[in-house]
Amino acid sequence: MKTKVLKEEGLREAAALLKKGEVVAFPTETVYGLGAPVFYKEAILKIFALKHRPPDNPLIAHISNLSELAQIVTHLPDEFFLLEKRFFPGPLTLILPVHPAVPKEATAGLKTIGVRMPGHPLALRLIECVGQPIVAPSANLSGRPSSTRAAHVLEDFSGRIPAVVDGGACTVGLESTVLSLEVPSHPVIFRPGAVTREELEAVLGRKVDVASSQVERPPSPGLKYRHYAPRAKLFLFALREEMQSYADASKRRSLVVGLDEKKRVSRENLFDCLRLADSGGYDEMLIYCDPQMREDEALMDRLTRAAGGSSLLNVSG
């Protein structure tokens, strides 16, 4: 199979492939997704097989307009309308009660489903062309860095999927914030992202909690398993001098990021950096996490998970 790289003019071809039960990668503002129509059970199973994704890791449904929600959720709490008015389309996923018609393979058998309206024009038009929501995890092999460019998708899936829609580099660069409204009076963040807890609290007018990473059956992807990891061993440092000392003493081939303040890790380039560690054949990757980075909850969440849950290393004070 040769994987086609489709541009904007190829959206109808991409939609036709999806309607035939194929899996197609497409851009969003956060990361690229590996998509299938929400009611195509066999295509959903293909996603799990392609990614080597555990079956208990639920998918997120992407919509192009609010009218599509009636197909996939049973009801919408008042809190939903407050949030969608402010954040849709955009990098926010809301956990809602799932409609019984949605295949359990998409939800990992849960009674909820994550829903978002992506803030990318090509994603919205593709969903419209398909005529139903598209479920999609990030377009990468499970556990590996997410894809923020079509080239990243091809690194993982060239010859394994019929097409990727190339929408350029993702502008946000991190997966969406996931907020559960399963208990509307008690909203809970299950995955940090571009939309912050403070922004959510300002809209809802109440406290928003953050879920523990030890949830047994999380309603959101990105929690239960190691994620975002390059094959190279990743180490995080809070002190630039100690990272330099480690690098000088290491006998491994090391990719060192952050010694130059102009070349620091950010949300926008995180997955580019992590993939560079592998494409460059490095044994290990050392990242200096400066104070500004350490205050970014979403960025540090991804880095910590990519490092296998490790804390910052060699902090002397």
C-alpha positions as CSV (number, residue, x, y, z in Angstrom):
1,M,0.0,0.0,0.0
2,K,1.3,3.5,-0.9
3,T,0.2,6.2,1.5
4,K,-1.1,9.2,-0.4
5,V,-0.4,12.7,0.9
6,L,-3.5,14.7,0.2
7,K,-3.9,18.5,0.4
8,E,-7.0,20.6,0.8
9,E,-8.3,19.7,-2.7
10,G,-8.1,16.0,-1.7
11,L,-10.5,16.2,1.2
12,R,-13.4,14.5,-0.7
13,E,-11.0,11.7,-1.6
14,A,-10.1,11.3,2.1
15,A,-13.8,11.4,3.1
16,A,-14.5,8.7,0.5
17,L,-11.8,6.5,1.9
18,L,-13.3,6.9,5.4
19,K,-16.8,6.0,4.2
20,K,-15.3,2.8,2.7
21,G,-14.1,1.8,6.2
22,E,-10.5,2.9,5.7
23,V,-8.4,4.7,8.3
24,V,-7.1,8.2,7.3
25,A,-4.8,10.6,9.2
26,F,-5.8,14.2,9.3
27,P,-4.6,17.5,10.9
28,T,-6.1,19.3,13.9
29,E,-4.7,22.3,15.7
30,T,-3.4,20.1,18.5
31,V,-1.9,17.0,16.8
32,Y,-2.6,14.8,13.8
33,G,-5.4,12.2,14.3
34,L,-5.8,8.7,13.0
35,G,-9.5,8.7,12.2
36,A,-12.5,6.5,11.5
37,P,-16.2,7.3,11.3
38,V,-17.7,6.8,14.8
39,F,-20.3,4.2,13.7
40,Y,-17.8,2.1,11.6
41,K,-16.8,-0.6,14.2
42,E,-14.4,-2.4,11.9
43,A,-12.6,0.8,11.0
44,I,-12.3,1.6,14.7
45,L,-10.7,-1.8,15.3
46,K,-8.2,-1.0,12.6
47,I,-7.1,2.0,14.5
48,F,-6.3,0.0,17.6
49,A,-4.4,-2.6,15.5
50,L,-2.4,0.0,13.5
51,K,-1.4,1.8,16.7
52,H,-0.9,-1.3,18.8
53,R,-3.3,0.5,21.2
54,P,-4.7,-1.2,24.3
55,P,-8.4,-1.8,23.9
56,D,-9.2,-0.2,27.2
57,N,-7.9,3.2,26.0
58,P,-10.9,5.2,24.8
59,L,-11.0,7.4,21.7
60,I,-12.2,11.0,21.3
61,A,-15.0,11.9,18.9
62,H,-14.5,14.9,16.7
63,I,-17.5,16.9,15.5
64,S,-17.9,19.7,13.0
65,N,-21.1,21.2,14.5
66,L,-23.2,20.9,17.6
67,S,-26.1,19.1,15.8
68,E,-23.9,16.0,15.4
69,L,-23.9,15.6,19.2
70,A,-27.3,14.0,19.1
71,Q,-25.8,11.0,17.4
72,I,-23.3,10.3,20.1
73,V,-24.4,11.7,23.5
74,T,-27.6,11.3,25.5
75,H,-27.9,14.7,27.1
76,L,-25.9,17.9,27.6
77,P,-25.6,19.6,31.0
78,D,-25.8,23.4,31.3
79,E,-22.0,23.5,31.9
80,F,-21.5,22.2,28.4
81,F,-23.0,25.2,26.8
82,L,-21.0,27.6,28.9
83,L,-17.8,25.8,27.8
84,E,-18.6,25.3,24.1
85,K,-19.5,29.0,23.7
86,R,-16.0,29.9,24.9
87,F,-13.8,27.1,23.7
88,F,-15.4,25.4,20.6
89,P,-13.8,25.0,18.2
90,G,-10.6,24.6,20.0
91,P,-8.3,22.3,22.1
92,L,-10.9,21.2,24.7
93,T,-12.4,17.7,25.0
94,L,-15.5,17.3,27.2
95,I,-16.4,13.9,28.7
96,L,-20.2,13.4,28.3
97,P,-22.7,10.5,28.7
98,V,-22.5,8.3,25.6
99,H,-25.4,7.3,23.3
100,P,-26.0,3.6,23.3
101,A,-25.6,3.5,19.5
102,V,-21.9,4.3,19.7
103,P,-19.8,1.1,19.4
104,K,-18.3,0.1,22.7
105,E,-14.9,-0.3,20.9
106,A,-14.7,3.5,20.6
107,T,-15.4,4.1,24.3
108,A,-13.5,1.1,25.8
109,G,-16.9,0.0,27.1
110,L,-17.4,3.1,29.3
111,K,-20.6,5.0,29.8
112,T,-19.0,8.2,28.6
113,I,-17.4,9.6,25.5
114,G,-14.9,12.4,25.0
115,V,-16.1,15.0,22.4
116,R,-14.4,18.0,20.9
117,M,-14.7,20.3,17.9
118,P,-11.2,20.8,16.4
119,G,-10.0,24.2,15.6
120,H,-8.6,23.3,12.2
121,P,-10.6,24.1,9.0
122,L,-9.5,20.9,7.2
123,A,-10.6,18.8,10.1
124,L,-14.0,20.5,10.2
125,R,-14.5,20.1,6.5
126,L,-13.5,16.5,6.5
127,I,-16.0,15.6,9.3
128,E,-18.7,17.5,7.3
129,C,-17.9,15.5,4.2
130,V,-18.1,12.2,6.1
131,G,-21.5,13.1,7.6
132,Q,-20.8,11.8,11.1
133,P,-18.3,12.4,13.9
134,I,-14.8,11.0,13.4
135,V,-13.2,9.2,16.3
136,A,-9.4,9.6,16.4
137,P,-6.5,9.1,18.7
138,S,-3.2,10.8,17.9
139,A,-1.6,9.5,14.7
140,N,1.4,7.8,16.2
141,L,2.3,4.3,17.4
142,S,1.1,3.9,21.0
143,G,3.6,5.2,23.5
144,R,5.6,7.1,20.9
145,P,5.7,10.9,20.4
146,S,2.6,12.4,18.8
147,S,2.6,13.6,15.3
148,T,2.4,17.4,14.6
149,R,3.3,17.2,10.9
150,A,2.2,14.9,8.1
151,A,5.9,13.8,7.9
152,H,5.6,12.5,11.4
153,V,2.6,10.4,10.4
154,L,4.5,8.9,7.5
155,E,7.3,8.0,9.9
156,D,4.9,5.7,11.8
157,F,2.3,4.7,9.2
158,S,3.7,5.0,5.7
159,G,2.5,2.0,3.7
160,R,0.0,1.1,6.4
161,I,-2.8,3.6,5.8
162,P,-4.1,4.8,2.5
163,A,-3.8,8.5,3.1
164,V,-2.8,11.4,5.3
165,V,-4.3,14.9,4.8
166,D,-1.5,17.4,5.0
167,G,-2.6,20.5,6.8
168,G,0.9,21.7,7.8
169,A,2.4,22.0,11.2
170,C,-0.1,21.9,14.2
171,T,-0.4,25.3,15.8
172,V,-1.0,24.2,19.4
173,G,1.3,21.1,19.3
174,L,-0.1,19.3,22.4
175,E,-3.2,17.2,22.8
176,S,-6.4,18.8,24.0
177,T,-7.3,19.4,27.6
178,V,-9.8,16.8,28.7
179,L,-12.5,17.8,31.2
180,S,-15.1,15.4,32.6
181,L,-18.7,16.6,32.9
182,E,-19.9,13.2,34.0
183,V,-20.8,14.8,37.3
184,P,-21.6,18.4,36.1
185,S,-21.4,19.9,39.5
186,H,-17.9,18.4,40.0
187,P,-15.8,19.0,36.8
188,V,-12.5,17.2,36.7
189,I,-9.5,17.6,34.4
190,F,-8.2,14.2,33.2
191,R,-5.6,15.5,30.9
192,P,-4.0,19.0,31.0
193,G,-3.7,20.9,27.7
194,A,-3.8,24.3,26.1
195,V,-7.0,25.3,28.0
196,T,-5.9,25.8,31.6
197,R,-7.7,25.0,34.8
198,E,-7.9,28.8,35.6
199,E,-9.6,29.4,32.3
200,L,-12.1,26.6,32.9
201,E,-12.8,27.9,36.4
202,A,-13.4,31.4,35.1
203,V,-16.0,30.2,32.7
204,L,-17.7,27.7,35.1
205,G,-17.5,29.9,38.1
206,R,-16.5,27.0,40.3
207,K,-13.5,25.0,41.3
208,V,-12.2,22.4,38.8
209,D,-10.3,19.4,40.2
210,V,-7.4,17.5,38.6
211,A,-7.8,13.7,38.5
212,S,-5.1,11.4,39.9
213,S,-3.0,9.6,37.3
214,Q,-3.8,6.3,39.1
215,V,-7.5,6.2,38.0
216,E,-8.3,2.5,37.3
217,R,-10.5,3.1,34.2
218,P,-9.8,6.6,33.0
219,P,-12.4,8.1,30.6
220,S,-9.7,9.8,28.7
221,P,-6.6,8.8,26.7
222,G,-3.2,9.8,27.8
223,L,-3.4,8.7,31.4
224,K,-3.0,5.0,32.0
225,Y,0.0,4.1,29.9
226,R,3.5,5.5,29.1
227,H,3.0,8.1,26.4
228,Y,5.0,10.4,24.1
229,A,8.3,8.6,24.6
230,P,11.1,8.5,22.1
231,R,13.2,5.3,21.9
232,A,16.1,7.2,23.3
233,K,16.2,7.4,27.1
234,L,14.9,10.8,28.2
235,F,16.3,12.7,31.2
236,L,14.9,16.0,32.6
237,F,17.0,18.6,34.5
238,A,16.1,21.6,36.6
239,L,19.6,23.0,36.6
240,R,21.4,23.8,33.4
241,E,24.9,23.3,35.0
242,E,24.0,19.8,36.2
243,M,22.7,18.8,32.8
244,Q,26.0,20.0,31.2
245,S,28.0,18.0,33.8
246,Y,25.9,14.9,33.1
247,A,26.4,15.3,29.3
248,D,30.2,15.8,29.7
249,A,30.5,12.6,31.7
250,S,28.1,10.4,29.6
251,K,29.6,7.9,27.2
252,R,26.3,7.6,25.3
253,R,25.4,9.6,22.2
254,S,23.3,12.4,23.7
255,L,21.0,15.0,22.3
256,V,21.1,18.0,24.6
257,V,18.3,20.5,24.5
258,G,18.1,23.8,26.4
259,L,21.7,24.9,26.9
260,D,21.0,27.6,24.3
261,E,18.0,29.8,25.5
262,K,17.0,30.3,21.9
263,K,16.6,26.5,21.5
264,R,14.3,25.5,24.4
265,V,11.5,23.0,24.4
266,S,8.0,24.5,24.0
267,R,4.5,23.2,23.5
268,E,4.8,23.9,19.8
269,N,8.1,22.0,19.2
270,L,7.9,19.3,21.9
271,F,7.1,16.4,19.6
272,D,9.5,17.7,16.9
273,C,12.3,17.5,19.6
274,L,11.3,14.1,20.8
275,R,11.1,12.6,17.3
276,L,14.5,14.2,16.5
277,A,16.1,12.0,19.3
278,D,15.0,8.9,17.3
279,S,15.6,10.1,13.8
280,G,19.1,11.3,14.7
281,G,20.0,7.9,16.3
282,Y,20.7,9.3,19.7
283,D,21.0,7.0,22.8
284,E,19.6,9.5,25.2
285,M,18.0,12.9,25.3
286,L,18.7,15.5,28.0
287,I,16.3,18.4,28.4
288,Y,16.8,21.5,30.6
289,C,13.4,22.5,32.0
290,D,13.7,26.2,32.8
291,P,11.4,27.9,35.3
292,Q,9.0,29.0,32.6
293,M,8.7,25.5,31.4
294,R,8.2,24.1,34.9
295,E,5.2,26.4,35.4
296,D,3.5,25.0,32.2
297,E,1.4,22.1,33.6
298,A,0.5,20.6,30.2
299,L,4.1,20.7,28.9
300,M,5.5,19.1,32.0
301,D,2.8,16.5,32.0
302,R,3.9,15.4,28.5
303,L,7.6,15.5,29.4
304,T,7.2,13.6,32.6
305,R,5.2,10.9,30.9
306,A,7.7,10.7,28.0
307,A,10.4,10.2,30.7
308,G,8.5,7.3,32.1
309,G,7.1,9.2,35.1
310,S,10.6,10.4,36.2
311,S,10.9,13.6,38.2
312,L,13.5,16.3,37.4
313,L,17.0,14.9,37.9
314,N,20.0,16.1,39.8
315,V,18.4,19.0,41.6
316,S,20.7,20.2,44.3
317,G,18.5,22.9,45.7
